[in-house]
Amino acid sequence: MRHSEFWQRMEAALGSAYASSWARQQAITALDGRTPVEALEAGVDPQRVWRAVHAALDLPARER
């Protein structure tokens, strides 16, 4: 997954206005306590970040 696809999925799940804000504020245990933005900046694979976000938001399986 590319970063652009990650952000497309974030916007689809949370809306374009809220996705970026949420990703900068929500620390996720599965990302070692980092926010999605911090994890991406640290080089974590966007697919792994998306899976952690997906679980944190309890999104439907079809959006995995």
N, C-alpha and C positions, 0 to 999 in steps of 0.2 A: 504494500500500500504506500502511496506517495503522500506527502504532507497535504497536497491539494485535496486528495480524496478524503483524508482525515477531516479536514475543515468542512468539506461538503457534507459529510455525515454529521458532524457536530451541528451545522446550521440546519440540517433536516430534522435533527432530534430536538434542538432547543430554540431554533429561530435565529436569524442572522444577527439580531440585535443582542441576544443574550449569550450566544455560544462562546464568543471570545471572552466575555467577562467571566463566565462560569469557569472556563478553562484556565484562567489566570488566578482564580480564587480558591478552587476546590482541591485540597490536598487529598490524595487517594492512597490508601495503605498499599495497594497492589503495585503502586509506582514508588515504593519506598518513602511514602509520605510527601512526595512531590506533587505539584500541580501538573496537569497535562502539558501546559506550556513549558514548565521547567524540565519535564521529562523529555520532551521533544528537543529542547535546546541542549540537553545533555547527551543527545544522540540515541535515545531509546527509539526502537523501531516503532513507527506510527501505528502499525497493526497491533502491537502489544499495548500501546497507549489507548487505542480505540477499544480493545477488549476490556481494559480496566474501566474506561468511561462507560462502556455498555453495561458492565456489571454494576457500577456505582449508581447508574440511573435506572437500573432494572428495566432496560428496554426489551421489547419483544425479540424472540430468537431470530425472526426473519430479518432483523436489522443488524445482525452480527456480521 
